[in-house]
Amino acid sequence: MIEGICPKCGRRYYGWALLQPCNQACPKCEMGLLITEDSKNTIQGYSPFIAEEYKIKLHIGATPDPKIAKDNNVKE
């Protein structure tokens, strides 16, 4: 049987529905469940609430392309 355990609050969930990403997060604390099948092969469940943070590097002081700046109404 497939079992999901919340690493934060300890709640347990059972059933084949745990194989679907929409059912792999604890509804109480929104953490991804630790999912096992017959006490083998533990995987970390998906939770959109603990997604990785992405950072974009901005080039400060770069001069914009005059054509792009004109098309987007950006002042140089």
N, C-alpha and C positions, 0 to 999 in steps of 0.2 A: 504494500500500500504506500502511496505517496503521502509524505508528511511535511508540513512547513512549520518552522518554529521561528518566532520573532526574536531576534537577538537582543532587543531592547526591553520588551515587557514579558517575554516568555510564553505568550499565547501560542496555542497549537491549532493548526488547520490540517484537514485531511481531504484527499480526493484527487481525481484526475484533473480537475479544473486548475490545479496548481501548475500544470504544464503550460498554461496560457499566461503571457506576460501581464495581462490586465488583472490577474488573480494572484500575483506574486508579491504583493505588498500588504503589510498589516494595516487593516482599516483604522485601528486605534492610534498607532503612532507613526504610520506612513513609512516604516523601514522595510527594506527588502527582506523577504523571508529566507531562512536557510532551509533549502528543500532537499529531502533525501527520499530515496526509493528503497524500501526494505533495508534500511540502515546502511545503505551503500551510496557512494557517489554524491556527496553533498555539493550543491551549487548555490550560489547567491542569487536570490530572486531579484527581479527588476522593480525599481521604484523610481518614478519620475521626479519624486521629491528630493532625491539625493543624487541628482545628476552632477556630472563634473562641471567645474566652472571653466569657462573659456575666456581668455583675454586676448585682445587684438592690439598689436603694437601700432601706434600712430607715429608717423614721421612728422615730428614737430619742426616747423621752419621750412618745410618743403614748399616750393613754389608750385601752384597748380598749373596744369596745362591750360593755356589761354582759351583754347577751343572748348574744353570741358567746362571751364569756369564761366564762359559766355553762355553755354547751353543751360547751365544750372543756376544762372543769375548770381554767381559768386563774385564778390569784389576782390581784386588782387591787392 
